[in-house]
Amino acid sequence: MRKEHHVVYNSERGGWDVKKNNSKRASIHCDTKEQAVDAGCRFSGSQKTELVIHKMNGKIQNLDSHGNDPFPPKDRK
């Protein structure tokens, strides 16, 4: 299993949470998605994990790799 942090909407409290994969508790709760993505980038960067950003409906919106990418892009130069 790869290490991930997820930015997800919290319907109970409102706002957005940053969670490690398979974690019940949020690492941080933010009022806005922008704040949660910024915090998620910091967590993900320091822990070398994948950041998975979700839409309000739970579907994946974007992925951002901060770790050892198993499929790094190849230079075409």
Helices and strands as residue ranges (DSSP letters): E 4-9, E 16-20, E 28-30, H 33-47, E 50-54, E 60-65
